[in-house]
Every structure is written in C-alpha cells, then in structure tokens.
Amino acid sequence: MTEFALVFPVFLLFLFGAIEGCRLMWSQQVLETAAYETARCMSVSSSCATVAGREARVVTEAANVGLTITASAATMTTGTTCRGHANSNKVTIQTPFSTVLRGFLPMPTTIEATACFPVITLS
C-alpha cells in the first residue's frame, strides 16, 4: 500500500499533465486555423471587407471548433508585408490559456497565433 501512496500522485500529475498538454496544443491549432481562415477571408471574400465582418469571422471560426474568444483578441492588418509577401492581410490572435496545473507544470499564460494571406486581385 505504501508503493501506491508514493506512485499514485506522480501518476495523476503525469496523466493530467498529458491531458492539459494536449488541450494546449489543440487550442493553439484552433487559433492558427481561425487566424488563417480570417486572413484568407479578408483576401478573397467580400464578407470580410468591413471590420465588423472580420471580427465576426474570427470569433465564428474559433467557435465552430469549440474555443471561445472575443473579437478584441484579434489584431487584423490589411495591406502589409508579411513573411516576405507585400500587400498581404495579417491576423494575430492572442488569448489567455488557463489551466489548473499552473503551479505544478510550466504552462504559458497566453497563446498566440499569426497568419498571413496575400491579397488576390482578379483582373
């Protein structure tokens, strides 16, 4: 029984650490996807021509896969040079990441994703 008392807390920390690590990676991927889809929409769709349309798009893209963010978490820049491409749209999303294991495992307090998409003009 002594072995159980020694090993069980370590096992629980490992188990919940793995779960929280996976949740962190999932949240990061959701932000990357929401940023990419919003930058793409800004470049090719008229539904993102206004600031309100862009904000609605970024919130909706994250919500579609289960992550709640606010429109103020996103910074959207049009007509900028991004990753070597001139005249691109850039979307950066930064949101807090909370975990119950903050005191036990090193986890970030915020996660951030940035995506760029070149402006496509049809002639």
N, C-alpha and C positions, 0 to 999 in steps of 0.2 A: 504494500500500500504506500510505502514511503516513496518508491520509484514513481508511482502515479502522481503523487503530490509534487514531485520535482519536475516531471516531464510535462504534465498537463498544461501549466501556464505557458510554457515555451511553445507547445503545440498550438494553443489558442492564438498566441501572438503571431506565429507563422501563418496560421490559417487566415486570420483576419487581415494580416498584412498583405497576403496574396490577393484577397478579395478587394481590399482598398487600392492596391497597386493596379489591378485590372480595371477598377472603376475610374482611376485617374487616367489610364491610357484610353479608355472608352470616351471619357469626357473630352480629352484632347482631340481625339479623332472627330467627335461631333463638332467641335469648334472649327477644326480645319475644313470640314465639309461645309458648314454653314458659311464660313468666310469665302470659300471658293465659289459656292453657288451664288452668293450675293455679288461677288466681283464679276462673275460671268453674266449675271442678270443685268448688271449696270452696263456691260459692254454690248449686249446683243438684244436686250428686251426693252420695250417702251414702258413696261410696268415698273421699272426701277429708275425712271427718268427723274422722279422727284425724290426729295429727301424722305418724305413720309413713305413712299413706295419702297425705298431701300431699307428703311428701318423695319417696316412690316416684313420684308423678305427675310432679313437676318433672324428676326425673332421666330418667324414661322419655320424656317429651315431647321433651327435648333429644336423647336418644339415638336417637329414631326418625328424626331427620334428620341424624344423624352427628356431633353435638357431645357430648363427654363432659364432664359437670360433676358435682360432688359435691353431696349434699344440704345440706352446710354452706354452700354458695354462695348459698343462697336464704334470704330472710327473709320469713316469712309472718305477716300480721297479720289477725285477724278482727275484725269489728265496729268498724271505724274510719271516719273521714270521709276520703274520698279524692276529690280533684278535684271537691269540692263536693257529693258524694253521701254522705249519712250511712248508717251500717250497711252498709259495703262491706268486701269482702275485698281485701287488697293483697298482692301478691307482688313482691319485689325480688330480682333475681338479679345477683350481681356475680362475675365470673370473670376470671382473668388472660388476657391475649392476648399470645402470644409470636410474634415474627417474626425472621427472620434479617436483615432490613433495618433493625433498630432504630438502628444507628449512621449510616445513610445517609438515612433518611426519618423525619420526625416521625410516630410511631405511638403510640397510647395503650398503657399497660401493663396496664390493666384495662378491661373493657367492662361496662356495667350496663344493665339493662332493668327497668322497673317497669310493672305492670299492675294495674288495679282492676276489680272487678266487683261490682255491688250484690247484696246478699243477697235472694234471691227466696223469698218465703213464699207458699205456696198456701193459700188459705182456703176 
